[in-house]
Amino acid sequence: MLTAIIIDDEKKGRVALREKLHDYCPEIELLGEAADGAEGLHLIREQKPDIVFLDIEMPSMNGFEMLHLLPQKDFHLIFTTAYNQYAIKAIRYAAFDYLLKPVDIDELRSAVERVKEQSQEHTEEKLRVLQQNLDTRPLLGKIAIPTLDGLLFFTITDIVYLEAKSNYTAIHFANHPSLLASRTMKDFEELLPADLFFRTHHSYIINLRYIKRYIRGEGGQIELENGAYVTVARRKKEELLKKFR
């Protein structure tokens, strides 16, 4: 059994999430609800939940400001939010779960399942990455990369290229050994900034800053500054070359 609290200034949102947790997540015991950041702080300190479902946009004190006031963040954090692409991207960079309102049942159950598999030990560091990326425009701060051994944190611009490995992704860095991330290439393609990263082929995403030369061919090849060669799919050739005209 996992314990949880809900912090959301909208009563309708609290009620909807409470009912979905009751009906579809019987392993969650709801300890209480808060209508603002100040109540949320009190509830977290008093109840010490395993999971906090936290609304981002709240009057007086938003979710990020509330977290800043907590000295100990020894709980799993699942953000709930209305659509805000910029905030969502920052949340994903830091490897936090989030639920879009109205909360989808399958997404809620998936988020709870992931909590069961995760350790709380990275919450503080993930929040530092989140705050840094919220303060950085464009999002070129740090990214939390899930591996088989846990989370690792890297500066985004240090990634040279990514390579598909079935349901995993090999990430190659400028100044760090390569690693295998437990995320798909599609996840990274959606997450990484499109003005810096380009998917040349179903198997490769490259950092455009590390291109050394283009080698002509049906689709061609890219030689990167670290000496690696990546394939360019024929259908991607023109789109890639346009970036350098």
C-alpha angles and dihedrals in degrees: 000000000000123000123221145176131203122222113189132134092215113082091202090056093049093049093047093050092044091054094047092050090050095047102037108021106049090164089070120086110199110218099183150313134246129202098205144014096269092053089044093056091051093047094049092050093046101042103029094209126198091226133030118198100203129190112216101205110060129143121252093009122023125208095265092050091050092052090050089062094054113094092193121043100180098150140081114264126213115179121215118200147155113245112301110150096193095051091043092054091051090050091051092048087059093047095242122145119241135185123210116222125275085047115234113225096223092048090049092051091046091051091050091049090052090051089057090057098044135083121230092220096097098050095101094047092045089053091052089053090047093052092046092052093046088054094046122080119219099028099255099130123098134324128207109225118199113220132174088266098047137275126334124189123218139170106254095225090059091069110101099181144333127227128200116241105178106278091350133069128223110217119202119200136197096233106013136064115267118263139196114241122203092228129092125246088248089060092053093043090056093044107043118080110267093215090063105030128052130188104225096176139358087267101045143054116181135198103236091214090067099054111125100176145339118236114208121239141117087304096349134211136268122221110207127208092254090060096257122135121213130189123245114211114230092240090053098048100089094042090052096047091049089065090067101043 
